[in-house]
Amino acid sequence: MSATEQMRAMLDQLMGTAREGDESKHRYHFTDHRVCKSFLLDCCPHDILASTRMDLGECNRYHDLALRADYEKAAKHKDYGYDVDVSID
Ligand SMILES: [Zn+2]
């Protein structure tokens, strides 16, 4: 990852998808079924087990740090129940 990409990821993490001028990148809302809910909770098994013997390979759902930031903000006001919906598929 280049320095620019790293900076971009950091900003995404801090500010969510609301960051100006970068809307095209964010195709989904975090509630979209294509978005990895486990990733929003920072516990996607595909990430956790990556480079271990139990490596599951790439997650086939959408991972985006900005969506996680959005979710964390929204979850303060509303319980989405994602913490009970952590499954491997
Ligand atoms: Zn995932």
PDB file of the backbone (N, CA, C, O) and the ligand in Angstrom, with CONECT records:
HET     ZN  A 101       1
ATOM      1  N   MET A   1       0.850  -1.207   0.000  1.00  0.00           N
ATOM      2  CA  MET A   1       0.000   0.000   0.000  1.00  0.00           C
ATOM      3  C   MET A   1       0.878   1.247   0.000  1.00  0.00           C
ATOM      4  O   MET A   1       1.787   1.364   0.821  1.00  0.00           O
ATOM      5  N   SER A   2       0.617   2.168  -0.902  1.00  0.00           N
ATOM      6  CA  SER A   2       1.413   3.391  -0.976  1.00  0.00           C
ATOM      7  C   SER A   2       1.035   4.344   0.147  1.00  0.00           C
ATOM      8  O   SER A   2       0.012   4.162   0.807  1.00  0.00           O
ATOM      9  N   ALA A   3       1.863   5.362   0.362  1.00  0.00           N
ATOM     10  CA  ALA A   3       1.598   6.340   1.419  1.00  0.00           C
ATOM     11  C   ALA A   3       0.265   7.035   1.199  1.00  0.00           C
ATOM     12  O   ALA A   3      -0.485   7.277   2.144  1.00  0.00           O
ATOM     13  N   THR A   4      -0.025   7.355  -0.068  1.00  0.00           N
ATOM     14  CA  THR A   4      -1.286   8.020  -0.392  1.00  0.00           C
ATOM     15  C   THR A   4      -2.473   7.123  -0.051  1.00  0.00           C
ATOM     16  O   THR A   4      -3.464   7.573   0.524  1.00  0.00           O
ATOM     17  N   GLU A   5      -2.357   5.863  -0.411  1.00  0.00           N
ATOM     18  CA  GLU A   5      -3.433   4.909  -0.127  1.00  0.00           C
ATOM     19  C   GLU A   5      -3.637   4.746   1.366  1.00  0.00           C
ATOM     20  O   GLU A   5      -4.764   4.624   1.844  1.00  0.00           O
ATOM     21  N   GLN A   6      -2.534   4.745   2.092  1.00  0.00           N
ATOM     22  CA  GLN A   6      -2.605   4.612   3.543  1.00  0.00           C
ATOM     23  C   GLN A   6      -3.324   5.794   4.174  1.00  0.00           C
ATOM     24  O   GLN A   6      -4.151   5.638   5.072  1.00  0.00           O
ATOM     25  N   MET A   7      -2.985   6.980   3.680  1.00  0.00           N
ATOM     26  CA  MET A   7      -3.607   8.206   4.156  1.00  0.00           C
ATOM     27  C   MET A   7      -5.101   8.184   3.876  1.00  0.00           C
ATOM     28  O   MET A   7      -5.911   8.562   4.723  1.00  0.00           O
ATOM     29  N   ARG A   8      -5.452   7.743   2.688  1.00  0.00           N
ATOM     30  CA  ARG A   8      -6.842   7.647   2.256  1.00  0.00           C
ATOM     31  C   ARG A   8      -7.614   6.682   3.168  1.00  0.00           C
ATOM     32  O   ARG A   8      -8.732   6.979   3.589  1.00  0.00           O
ATOM     33  N   ALA A   9      -7.020   5.551   3.462  1.00  0.00           N
ATOM     34  CA  ALA A   9      -7.665   4.564   4.324  1.00  0.00           C
ATOM     35  C   ALA A   9      -7.870   5.132   5.722  1.00  0.00           C
ATOM     36  O   ALA A   9      -8.891   4.885   6.364  1.00  0.00           O
ATOM     37  N   MET A  10      -6.875   5.903   6.186  1.00  0.00           N
ATOM     38  CA  MET A  10      -6.966   6.495   7.512  1.00  0.00           C
ATOM     39  C   MET A  10      -8.116   7.505   7.575  1.00  0.00           C
ATOM     40  O   MET A  10      -8.887   7.535   8.534  1.00  0.00           O
ATOM     41  N   LEU A  11      -8.209   8.324   6.536  1.00  0.00           N
ATOM     42  CA  LEU A  11      -9.290   9.316   6.470  1.00  0.00           C
ATOM     43  C   LEU A  11     -10.649   8.628   6.417  1.00  0.00           C
ATOM     44  O   LEU A  11     -11.591   9.046   7.090  1.00  0.00           O
ATOM     45  N   ASP A  12     -10.746   7.575   5.616  1.00  0.00           N
ATOM     46  CA  ASP A  12     -11.986   6.812   5.522  1.00  0.00           C
ATOM     47  C   ASP A  12     -12.401   6.325   6.896  1.00  0.00           C
ATOM     48  O   ASP A  12     -13.564   6.422   7.287  1.00  0.00           O
ATOM     49  N   GLN A  13     -11.422   5.797   7.621  1.00  0.00           N
ATOM     50  CA  GLN A  13     -11.664   5.232   8.930  1.00  0.00           C
ATOM     51  C   GLN A  13     -12.181   6.290   9.904  1.00  0.00           C
ATOM     52  O   GLN A  13     -13.051   6.025  10.733  1.00  0.00           O
ATOM     53  N   LEU A  14     -11.620   7.498   9.781  1.00  0.00           N
ATOM     54  CA  LEU A  14     -11.995   8.572  10.690  1.00  0.00           C
ATOM     55  C   LEU A  14     -13.339   9.179  10.346  1.00  0.00           C
ATOM     56  O   LEU A  14     -14.142   9.481  11.229  1.00  0.00           O
ATOM     57  N   MET A  15     -13.577   9.356   9.050  1.00  0.00           N
ATOM     58  CA  MET A  15     -14.692  10.193   8.634  1.00  0.00           C
ATOM     59  C   MET A  15     -15.847   9.462   7.988  1.00  0.00           C
ATOM     60  O   MET A  15     -16.900  10.059   7.761  1.00  0.00           O
ATOM     61  N   GLY A  16     -15.681   8.197   7.689  1.00  0.00           N
ATOM     62  CA  GLY A  16     -16.760   7.469   7.050  1.00  0.00           C
ATOM     63  C   GLY A  16     -16.962   7.898   5.616  1.00  0.00           C
ATOM     64  O   GLY A  16     -16.118   8.585   5.041  1.00  0.00           O
ATOM     65  N   THR A  17     -18.084   7.493   5.034  1.00  0.00           N
ATOM     66  CA  THR A  17     -18.325   7.767   3.621  1.00  0.00           C
ATOM     67  C   THR A  17     -18.686   9.215   3.363  1.00  0.00           C
ATOM     68  O   THR A  17     -18.778   9.629   2.208  1.00  0.00           O
ATOM     69  N   ALA A  18     -18.895  10.003   4.426  1.00  0.00           N
ATOM     70  CA  ALA A  18     -19.313  11.395   4.269  1.00  0.00           C
ATOM     71  C   ALA A  18     -18.179  12.284   3.760  1.00  0.00           C
ATOM     72  O   ALA A  18     -18.395  13.446   3.415  1.00  0.00           O
ATOM     73  N   ARG A  19     -16.970  11.725   3.717  1.00  0.00           N
ATOM     74  CA  ARG A  19     -15.821  12.513   3.270  1.00  0.00           C
ATOM     75  C   ARG A  19     -16.062  13.079   1.878  1.00  0.00           C
ATOM     76  O   ARG A  19     -16.496  12.381   0.962  1.00  0.00           O
ATOM     77  N   GLU A  20     -15.773  14.337   1.754  1.00  0.00           N
ATOM     78  CA  GLU A  20     -16.100  15.052   0.520  1.00  0.00           C
ATOM     79  C   GLU A  20     -15.284  14.588  -0.677  1.00  0.00           C
ATOM     80  O   GLU A  20     -14.113  14.231  -0.550  1.00  0.00           O
ATOM     81  N   GLY A  21     -15.922  14.600  -1.835  1.00  0.00           N
ATOM     82  CA  GLY A  21     -15.234  14.349  -3.080  1.00  0.00           C
ATOM     83  C   GLY A  21     -14.859  12.903  -3.332  1.00  0.00           C
ATOM     84  O   GLY A  21     -14.111  12.613  -4.266  1.00  0.00           O
ATOM     85  N   ASP A  22     -15.359  12.000  -2.523  1.00  0.00           N
ATOM     86  CA  ASP A  22     -14.942  10.615  -2.667  1.00  0.00           C
ATOM     87  C   ASP A  22     -16.138   9.679  -2.729  1.00  0.00           C
ATOM     88  O   ASP A  22     -16.031   8.504  -2.377  1.00  0.00           O
ATOM     89  N   GLU A  23     -17.265  10.191  -3.171  1.00  0.00           N
ATOM     90  CA  GLU A  23     -18.498   9.404  -3.100  1.00  0.00           C
ATOM     91  C   GLU A  23     -18.526   8.235  -4.077  1.00  0.00           C
ATOM     92  O   GLU A  23     -19.127   7.195  -3.808  1.00  0.00           O
ATOM     93  N   SER A  24     -17.864   8.425  -5.216  1.00  0.00           N
ATOM     94  CA  SER A  24     -17.927   7.400  -6.249  1.00  0.00           C
ATOM     95  C   SER A  24     -17.371   6.069  -5.755  1.00  0.00           C
ATOM     96  O   SER A  24     -17.779   5.003  -6.217  1.00  0.00           O
ATOM     97  N   LYS A  25     -16.446   6.144  -4.823  1.00  0.00           N
ATOM     98  CA  LYS A  25     -15.803   4.943  -4.326  1.00  0.00           C
ATOM     99  C   LYS A  25     -16.752   4.105  -3.461  1.00  0.00           C
ATOM    100  O   LYS A  25     -16.644   2.881  -3.385  1.00  0.00           O
ATOM    101  N   HIS A  26     -17.669   4.800  -2.823  1.00  0.00           N
ATOM    102  CA  HIS A  26     -18.527   4.104  -1.873  1.00  0.00           C
ATOM    103  C   HIS A  26     -19.858   3.775  -2.514  1.00  0.00           C
ATOM    104  O   HIS A  26     -20.764   4.607  -2.562  1.00  0.00           O
ATOM    105  N   ARG A  27     -19.964   2.555  -3.005  1.00  0.00           N
ATOM    106  CA  ARG A  27     -21.127   2.169  -3.790  1.00  0.00           C
ATOM    107  C   ARG A  27     -22.281   1.715  -2.901  1.00  0.00           C
ATOM    108  O   ARG A  27     -23.444   1.788  -3.297  1.00  0.00           O
ATOM    109  N   TYR A  28     -21.957   1.254  -1.717  1.00  0.00           N
ATOM    110  CA  TYR A  28     -22.984   0.656  -0.881  1.00  0.00           C
ATOM    111  C   TYR A  28     -23.133   1.389   0.439  1.00  0.00           C
ATOM    112  O   TYR A  28     -22.215   2.065   0.904  1.00  0.00           O
ATOM    113  N   HIS A  29     -24.310   1.242   1.034  1.00  0.00           N
ATOM    114  CA  HIS A  29     -24.499   1.644   2.421  1.00  0.00           C
ATOM    115  C   HIS A  29     -24.140   0.436   3.275  1.00  0.00           C
ATOM    116  O   HIS A  29     -24.226  -0.702   2.812  1.00  0.00           O
ATOM    117  N   PHE A  30     -23.742   0.677   4.510  1.00  0.00           N
ATOM    118  CA  PHE A  30     -23.280  -0.466   5.308  1.00  0.00           C
ATOM    119  C   PHE A  30     -24.369  -1.497   5.586  1.00  0.00           C
ATOM    120  O   PHE A  30     -24.070  -2.637   5.943  1.00  0.00           O
ATOM    121  N   THR A  31     -25.636  -1.101   5.423  1.00  0.00           N
ATOM    122  CA  THR A  31     -26.718  -2.069   5.633  1.00  0.00           C
ATOM    123  C   THR A  31     -26.941  -2.970   4.421  1.00  0.00           C
ATOM    124  O   THR A  31     -27.711  -3.929   4.486  1.00  0.00           O
ATOM    125  N   ASP A  32     -26.263  -2.657   3.312  1.00  0.00           N
ATOM    126  CA  ASP A  32     -26.420  -3.467   2.099  1.00  0.00           C
ATOM    127  C   ASP A  32     -26.009  -4.918   2.390  1.00  0.00           C
ATOM    128  O   ASP A  32     -25.042  -5.161   3.112  1.00  0.00           O
ATOM    129  N   HIS A  33     -26.745  -5.869   1.826  1.00  0.00           N
ATOM    130  CA  HIS A  33     -26.443  -7.274   2.113  1.00  0.00           C
ATOM    131  C   HIS A  33     -25.102  -7.720   1.538  1.00  0.00           C
ATOM    132  O   HIS A  33     -24.561  -8.749   1.942  1.00  0.00           O
ATOM    133  N   ARG A  34     -24.568  -6.947   0.595  1.00  0.00           N
ATOM    134  CA  ARG A  34     -23.265  -7.299   0.022  1.00  0.00           C
ATOM    135  C   ARG A  34     -22.113  -6.893   0.928  1.00  0.00           C
ATOM    136  O   ARG A  34     -20.980  -7.339   0.747  1.00  0.00           O
ATOM    137  N   VAL A  35     -22.412  -6.041   1.905  1.00  0.00           N
ATOM    138  CA  VAL A  35     -21.366  -5.575   2.814  1.00  0.00           C
ATOM    139  C   VAL A  35     -21.156  -6.602   3.924  1.00  0.00           C
ATOM    140  O   VAL A  35     -22.114  -7.121   4.497  1.00  0.00           O
ATOM    141  N   CYS A  36     -19.900  -6.884   4.213  1.00  0.00           N
ATOM    142  CA  CYS A  36     -19.558  -7.875   5.228  1.00  0.00           C
ATOM    143  C   CYS A  36     -19.834  -7.309   6.625  1.00  0.00           C
ATOM    144  O   CYS A  36     -19.138  -6.400   7.076  1.00  0.00           O
ATOM    145  N   LYS A  37     -20.849  -7.848   7.306  1.00  0.00           N
ATOM    146  CA  LYS A  37     -21.216  -7.332   8.620  1.00  0.00           C
ATOM    147  C   LYS A  37     -20.148  -7.677   9.656  1.00  0.00           C
ATOM    148  O   LYS A  37     -19.920  -6.922  10.601  1.00  0.00           O
ATOM    149  N   SER A  38     -19.510  -8.804   9.471  1.00  0.00           N
ATOM    150  CA  SER A  38     -18.431  -9.181  10.387  1.00  0.00           C
ATOM    151  C   SER A  38     -17.284  -8.191  10.302  1.00  0.00           C
ATOM    152  O   SER A  38     -16.650  -7.871  11.308  1.00  0.00           O
ATOM    153  N   PHE A  39     -17.021  -7.708   9.091  1.00  0.00           N
ATOM    154  CA  PHE A  39     -15.962  -6.715   8.916  1.00  0.00           C
ATOM    155  C   PHE A  39     -16.307  -5.436   9.665  1.00  0.00           C
ATOM    156  O   PHE A  39     -15.429  -4.807  10.255  1.00  0.00           O
ATOM    157  N   LEU A  40     -17.591  -5.043   9.648  1.00  0.00           N
ATOM    158  CA  LEU A  40     -18.010  -3.835  10.366  1.00  0.00           C
ATOM    159  C   LEU A  40     -17.681  -3.967  11.851  1.00  0.00           C
ATOM    160  O   LEU A  40     -17.379  -2.982  12.524  1.00  0.00           O
ATOM    161  N   LEU A  41     -17.746  -5.194  12.345  1.00  0.00           N
ATOM    162  CA  LEU A  41     -17.472  -5.446  13.759  1.00  0.00           C
ATOM    163  C   LEU A  41     -16.017  -5.818  13.994  1.00  0.00           C
ATOM    164  O   LEU A  41     -15.624  -6.176  15.104  1.00  0.00           O
ATOM    165  N   ASP A  42     -15.218  -5.727  12.926  1.00  0.00           N
ATOM    166  CA  ASP A  42     -13.799  -6.042  13.017  1.00  0.00           C
ATOM    167  C   ASP A  42     -13.564  -7.490  13.415  1.00  0.00           C
ATOM    168  O   ASP A  42     -12.603  -7.794  14.121  1.00  0.00           O
ATOM    169  N   CYS A  43     -14.430  -8.376  12.968  1.00  0.00           N
ATOM    170  CA  CYS A  43     -14.207  -9.781  13.309  1.00  0.00           C
ATOM    171  C   CYS A  43     -14.518 -10.691  12.130  1.00  0.00           C
ATOM    172  O   CYS A  43     -14.995 -11.810  12.319  1.00  0.00           O
ATOM    173  N   CYS A  44     -14.253 -10.221  10.919  1.00  0.00           N
ATOM    174  CA  CYS A  44     -14.461 -11.085   9.756  1.00  0.00           C
ATOM    175  C   CYS A  44     -13.477 -12.249   9.832  1.00  0.00           C
ATOM    176  O   CYS A  44     -12.266 -12.034   9.889  1.00  0.00           O
ATOM    177  N   PRO A  45     -13.988 -13.481   9.835  1.00  0.00           N
ATOM    178  CA  PRO A  45     -13.091 -14.642   9.941  1.00  0.00           C
ATOM    179  C   PRO A  45     -12.098 -14.726   8.786  1.00  0.00           C
ATOM    180  O   PRO A  45     -11.015 -15.293   8.930  1.00  0.00           O
ATOM    181  N   HIS A  46     -12.472 -14.159   7.646  1.00  0.00           N
ATOM    182  CA  HIS A  46     -11.549 -14.175   6.500  1.00  0.00           C
ATOM    183  C   HIS A  46     -10.321 -13.319   6.787  1.00  0.00           C
ATOM    184  O   HIS A  46      -9.215 -13.639   6.351  1.00  0.00           O
ATOM    185  N   ASP A  47     -10.523 -12.226   7.525  1.00  0.00           N
ATOM    186  CA  ASP A  47      -9.402 -11.374   7.916  1.00  0.00           C
ATOM    187  C   ASP A  47      -8.615 -11.992   9.062  1.00  0.00           C
ATOM    188  O   ASP A  47      -7.385 -12.036   9.046  1.00  0.00           O
ATOM    189  N   ILE A  48      -9.356 -12.467  10.054  1.00  0.00           N
ATOM    190  CA  ILE A  48      -8.714 -12.978  11.264  1.00  0.00           C
ATOM    191  C   ILE A  48      -7.852 -14.198  10.959  1.00  0.00           C
ATOM    192  O   ILE A  48      -6.761 -14.351  11.509  1.00  0.00           O
ATOM    193  N   LEU A  49      -8.351 -15.067  10.077  1.00  0.00           N
ATOM    194  CA  LEU A  49      -7.645 -16.316   9.797  1.00  0.00           C
ATOM    195  C   LEU A  49      -6.676 -16.203   8.624  1.00  0.00           C
ATOM    196  O   LEU A  49      -5.988 -17.165   8.282  1.00  0.00           O
ATOM    197  N   ALA A  50      -6.628 -15.015   8.008  1.00  0.00           N
ATOM    198  CA  ALA A  50      -5.714 -14.831   6.879  1.00  0.00           C
ATOM    199  C   ALA A  50      -4.294 -15.117   7.330  1.00  0.00           C
ATOM    200  O   ALA A  50      -3.884 -14.727   8.423  1.00  0.00           O
ATOM    201  N   SER A  51      -3.554 -15.797   6.480  1.00  0.00           N
ATOM    202  CA  SER A  51      -2.166 -16.175   6.734  1.00  0.00           C
ATOM    203  C   SER A  51      -2.005 -17.068   7.958  1.00  0.00           C
ATOM    204  O   SER A  51      -0.934 -17.111   8.564  1.00  0.00           O
ATOM    205  N   THR A  52      -3.065 -17.777   8.320  1.00  0.00           N
ATOM    206  CA  THR A  52      -2.921 -18.887   9.266  1.00  0.00           C
ATOM    207  C   THR A  52      -3.221 -20.165   8.490  1.00  0.00           C
ATOM    208  O   THR A  52      -3.546 -20.113   7.304  1.00  0.00           O
ATOM    209  N   ARG A  53      -3.112 -21.304   9.155  1.00  0.00           N
ATOM    210  CA  ARG A  53      -3.387 -22.563   8.467  1.00  0.00           C
ATOM    211  C   ARG A  53      -4.865 -22.713   8.138  1.00  0.00           C
ATOM    212  O   ARG A  53      -5.246 -23.501   7.272  1.00  0.00           O
ATOM    213  N   MET A  54      -5.699 -21.937   8.849  1.00  0.00           N
ATOM    214  CA  MET A  54      -7.136 -22.013   8.601  1.00  0.00           C
ATOM    215  C   MET A  54      -7.605 -20.941   7.615  1.00  0.00           C
ATOM    216  O   MET A  54      -8.798 -20.658   7.511  1.00  0.00           O
ATOM    217  N   ASP A  55      -6.661 -20.359   6.902  1.00  0.00           N
ATOM    218  CA  ASP A  55      -6.978 -19.309   5.936  1.00  0.00           C
ATOM    219  C   ASP A  55      -8.187 -19.669   5.073  1.00  0.00           C
ATOM    220  O   ASP A  55      -8.205 -20.717   4.427  1.00  0.00           O
ATOM    221  N   LEU A  56      -9.186 -18.803   5.066  1.00  0.00           N
ATOM    222  CA  LEU A  56     -10.416 -19.054   4.306  1.00  0.00           C
ATOM    223  C   LEU A  56     -10.371 -18.415   2.929  1.00  0.00           C
ATOM    224  O   LEU A  56     -11.295 -18.578   2.132  1.00  0.00           O
ATOM    225  N   GLY A  57      -9.297 -17.687   2.648  1.00  0.00           N
ATOM    226  CA  GLY A  57      -9.230 -16.973   1.377  1.00  0.00           C
ATOM    227  C   GLY A  57      -9.966 -15.656   1.465  1.00  0.00           C
ATOM    228  O   GLY A  57     -10.445 -15.259   2.527  1.00  0.00           O
ATOM    229  N   GLU A  58     -10.046 -14.993   0.342  1.00  0.00           N
ATOM    230  CA  GLU A  58     -10.707 -13.677   0.291  1.00  0.00           C
ATOM    231  C   GLU A  58     -12.162 -13.765   0.712  1.00  0.00           C
ATOM    232  O   GLU A  58     -12.870 -14.699   0.337  1.00  0.00           O
ATOM    233  N   CYS A  59     -12.601 -12.793   1.488  1.00  0.00           N
ATOM    234  CA  CYS A  59     -14.009 -12.694   1.827  1.00  0.00           C
ATOM    235  C   CYS A  59     -14.767 -12.259   0.562  1.00  0.00           C
ATOM    236  O   CYS A  59     -14.328 -11.359  -0.154  1.00  0.00           O
ATOM    237  N   ASN A  60     -15.896 -12.902   0.303  1.00  0.00           N
ATOM    238  CA  ASN A  60     -16.619 -12.529  -0.920  1.00  0.00           C
ATOM    239  C   ASN A  60     -17.604 -11.390  -0.703  1.00  0.00           C
ATOM    240  O   ASN A  60     -18.362 -11.031  -1.603  1.00  0.00           O
ATOM    241  N   ARG A  61     -17.584 -10.827   0.498  1.00  0.00           N
ATOM    242  CA  ARG A  61     -18.417  -9.661   0.742  1.00  0.00           C
ATOM    243  C   ARG A  61     -17.557  -8.404   0.756  1.00  0.00           C
ATOM    244  O   ARG A  61     -16.328  -8.461   0.779  1.00  0.00           O
ATOM    245  N   TYR A  62     -18.243  -7.274   0.741  1.00  0.00           N
ATOM    246  CA  TYR A  62     -17.599  -5.990   0.561  1.00  0.00           C
ATOM    247  C   TYR A  62     -17.013  -5.474   1.877  1.00  0.00           C
ATOM    248  O   TYR A  62     -17.722  -5.349   2.875  1.00  0.00           O
ATOM    249  N   HIS A  63     -15.714  -5.175   1.867  1.00  0.00           N
ATOM    250  CA  HIS A  63     -15.029  -4.609   3.037  1.00  0.00           C
ATOM    251  C   HIS A  63     -14.688  -3.152   2.762  1.00  0.00           C
ATOM    252  O   HIS A  63     -14.098  -2.850   1.724  1.00  0.00           O
ATOM    253  N   ASP A  64     -15.036  -2.258   3.646  1.00  0.00           N
ATOM    254  CA  ASP A  64     -14.682  -0.848   3.467  1.00  0.00           C
ATOM    255  C   ASP A  64     -14.588  -0.176   4.837  1.00  0.00           C
ATOM    256  O   ASP A  64     -15.552  -0.141   5.601  1.00  0.00           O
ATOM    257  N   LEU A  65     -13.408   0.351   5.120  1.00  0.00           N
ATOM    258  CA  LEU A  65     -13.188   0.996   6.422  1.00  0.00           C
ATOM    259  C   LEU A  65     -14.134   2.160   6.641  1.00  0.00           C
ATOM    260  O   LEU A  65     -14.553   2.422   7.769  1.00  0.00           O
ATOM    261  N   ALA A  66     -14.475   2.864   5.560  1.00  0.00           N
ATOM    262  CA  ALA A  66     -15.379   4.011   5.678  1.00  0.00           C
ATOM    263  C   ALA A  66     -16.767   3.543   6.098  1.00  0.00           C
ATOM    264  O   ALA A  66     -17.444   4.209   6.881  1.00  0.00           O
ATOM    265  N   LEU A  67     -17.186   2.394   5.576  1.00  0.00           N
ATOM    266  CA  LEU A  67     -18.489   1.859   5.965  1.00  0.00           C
ATOM    267  C   LEU A  67     -18.476   1.443   7.432  1.00  0.00           C
ATOM    268  O   LEU A  67     -19.478   1.566   8.137  1.00  0.00           O
ATOM    269  N   ARG A  68     -17.314   0.946   7.879  1.00  0.00           N
ATOM    270  CA  ARG A  68     -17.211   0.593   9.300  1.00  0.00           C
ATOM    271  C   ARG A  68     -17.359   1.847  10.179  1.00  0.00           C
ATOM    272  O   ARG A  68     -18.021   1.820  11.217  1.00  0.00           O
ATOM    273  N   ALA A  69     -16.732   2.938   9.738  1.00  0.00           N
ATOM    274  CA  ALA A  69     -16.845   4.203  10.472  1.00  0.00           C
ATOM    275  C   ALA A  69     -18.293   4.666  10.505  1.00  0.00           C
ATOM    276  O   ALA A  69     -18.784   5.109  11.543  1.00  0.00           O
ATOM    277  N   ASP A  70     -18.982   4.561   9.360  1.00  0.00           N
ATOM    278  CA  ASP A  70     -20.405   4.916   9.290  1.00  0.00           C
ATOM    279  C   ASP A  70     -21.206   4.068  10.270  1.00  0.00           C
ATOM    280  O   ASP A  70     -22.042   4.572  11.021  1.00  0.00           O
ATOM    281  N   TYR A  71     -20.929   2.771  10.242  1.00  0.00           N
ATOM    282  CA  TYR A  71     -21.660   1.846  11.108  1.00  0.00           C
ATOM    283  C   TYR A  71     -21.431   2.183  12.584  1.00  0.00           C
ATOM    284  O   TYR A  71     -22.370   2.210  13.379  1.00  0.00           O
ATOM    285  N   GLU A  72     -20.160   2.441  12.938  1.00  0.00           N
ATOM    286  CA  GLU A  72     -19.854   2.734  14.343  1.00  0.00           C
ATOM    287  C   GLU A  72     -20.583   3.979  14.816  1.00  0.00           C
ATOM    288  O   GLU A  72     -21.056   4.046  15.950  1.00  0.00           O
ATOM    289  N   LYS A  73     -20.667   4.960  13.934  1.00  0.00           N
ATOM    290  CA  LYS A  73     -21.404   6.183  14.267  1.00  0.00           C
ATOM    291  C   LYS A  73     -22.888   5.877  14.446  1.00  0.00           C
ATOM    292  O   LYS A  73     -23.501   6.272  15.438  1.00  0.00           O
ATOM    293  N   ALA A  74     -23.452   5.168  13.472  1.00  0.00           N
ATOM    294  CA  ALA A  74     -24.893   4.872  13.477  1.00  0.00           C
ATOM    295  C   ALA A  74     -25.267   3.955  14.634  1.00  0.00           C
ATOM    296  O   ALA A  74     -26.352   4.083  15.201  1.00  0.00           O
ATOM    297  N   ALA A  75     -24.385   3.038  14.986  1.00  0.00           N
ATOM    298  CA  ALA A  75     -24.692   2.042  16.014  1.00  0.00           C
ATOM    299  C   ALA A  75     -24.810   2.670  17.401  1.00  0.00           C
ATOM    300  O   ALA A  75     -25.362   2.066  18.321  1.00  0.00           O
ATOM    301  N   LYS A  76     -24.289   3.881  17.540  1.00  0.00           N
ATOM    302  CA  LYS A  76     -24.431   4.578  18.812  1.00  0.00           C
ATOM    303  C   LYS A  76     -25.884   4.986  19.046  1.00  0.00           C
ATOM    304  O   LYS A  76     -26.326   5.133  20.186  1.00  0.00           O
ATOM    305  N   HIS A  77     -26.618   5.166  17.949  1.00  0.00           N
ATOM    306  CA  HIS A  77     -27.994   5.637  18.044  1.00  0.00           C
ATOM    307  C   HIS A  77     -29.005   4.520  17.821  1.00  0.00           C
ATOM    308  O   HIS A  77     -30.169   4.635  18.205  1.00  0.00           O
ATOM    309  N   LYS A  78     -28.556   3.456  17.209  1.00  0.00           N
ATOM    310  CA  LYS A  78     -29.481   2.389  16.863  1.00  0.00           C
ATOM    311  C   LYS A  78     -28.766   1.048  16.968  1.00  0.00           C
ATOM    312  O   LYS A  78     -27.606   0.921  16.577  1.00  0.00           O
ATOM    313  N   ASP A  79     -29.470   0.045  17.499  1.00  0.00           N
ATOM    314  CA  ASP A  79     -28.884  -1.278  17.581  1.00  0.00           C
ATOM    315  C   ASP A  79     -29.241  -2.065  16.323  1.00  0.00           C
ATOM    316  O   ASP A  79     -30.405  -2.400  16.102  1.00  0.00           O
ATOM    317  N   TYR A  80     -28.240  -2.356  15.504  1.00  0.00           N
ATOM    318  CA  TYR A  80     -28.496  -3.074  14.264  1.00  0.00           C
ATOM    319  C   TYR A  80     -28.473  -4.587  14.462  1.00  0.00           C
ATOM    320  O   TYR A  80     -28.831  -5.349  13.564  1.00  0.00           O
ATOM    321  N   GLY A  81     -28.049  -5.004  15.643  1.00  0.00           N
ATOM    322  CA  GLY A  81     -28.049  -6.445  15.923  1.00  0.00           C
ATOM    323  C   GLY A  81     -27.017  -7.229  15.153  1.00  0.00           C
ATOM    324  O   GLY A  81     -27.109  -8.455  15.082  1.00  0.00           O
ATOM    325  N   TYR A  82     -26.030  -6.558  14.568  1.00  0.00           N
ATOM    326  CA  TYR A  82     -25.043  -7.271  13.773  1.00  0.00           C
ATOM    327  C   TYR A  82     -24.147  -8.142  14.635  1.00  0.00           C
ATOM    328  O   TYR A  82     -23.567  -9.116  14.156  1.00  0.00           O
ATOM    329  N   ASP A  83     -24.035  -7.789  15.905  1.00  0.00           N
ATOM    330  CA  ASP A  83     -23.131  -8.586  16.744  1.00  0.00           C
ATOM    331  C   ASP A  83     -23.670  -9.987  17.016  1.00  0.00           C
ATOM    332  O   ASP A  83     -22.938 -10.845  17.508  1.00  0.00           O
ATOM    333  N   VAL A  84     -24.941 -10.228  16.701  1.00  0.00           N
ATOM    334  CA  VAL A  84     -25.450 -11.589  16.833  1.00  0.00           C
ATOM    335  C   VAL A  84     -25.568 -12.272  15.471  1.00  0.00           C
ATOM    336  O   VAL A  84     -26.023 -13.412  15.372  1.00  0.00           O
ATOM    337  N   ASP A  85     -25.157 -11.568  14.439  1.00  0.00           N
ATOM    338  CA  ASP A  85     -25.292 -12.083  13.076  1.00  0.00           C
ATOM    339  C   ASP A  85     -23.919 -12.323  12.457  1.00  0.00           C
ATOM    340  O   ASP A  85     -23.690 -11.967  11.301  1.00  0.00           O
ATOM    341  N   VAL A  86     -23.029 -12.909  13.197  1.00  0.00           N
ATOM    342  CA  VAL A  86     -21.701 -13.164  12.681  1.00  0.00           C
ATOM    343  C   VAL A  86     -21.622 -14.606  12.215  1.00  0.00           C
ATOM    344  O   VAL A  86     -21.605 -15.536  13.021  1.00  0.00           O
ATOM    345  N   SER A  87     -21.574 -14.773  10.923  1.00  0.00           N
ATOM    346  CA  SER A  87     -21.584 -16.122  10.390  1.00  0.00           C
ATOM    347  C   SER A  87     -20.593 -16.275   9.240  1.00  0.00           C
ATOM    348  O   SER A  87     -20.253 -15.301   8.568  1.00  0.00           O
ATOM    349  N   ILE A  88     -20.146 -17.468   9.027  1.00  0.00           N
ATOM    350  CA  ILE A  88     -19.263 -17.767   7.889  1.00  0.00           C
ATOM    351  C   ILE A  88     -20.126 -18.356   6.779  1.00  0.00           C
ATOM    352  O   ILE A  88     -20.899 -19.287   7.008  1.00  0.00           O
ATOM    353  N   ASP A  89     -19.989 -17.812   5.590  1.00  0.00           N
ATOM    354  CA  ASP A  89     -20.718 -18.463   4.493  1.00  0.00           C
ATOM    355  C   ASP A  89     -19.878 -18.519   3.224  1.00  0.00           C
ATOM    356  O   ASP A  89     -20.335 -19.033   2.203  1.00  0.00           O
TER     357      ASP A  89
HETATM  358 ZN    ZN A 101     -15.561 -10.245   5.359  1.00  0.00          ZN2+
END
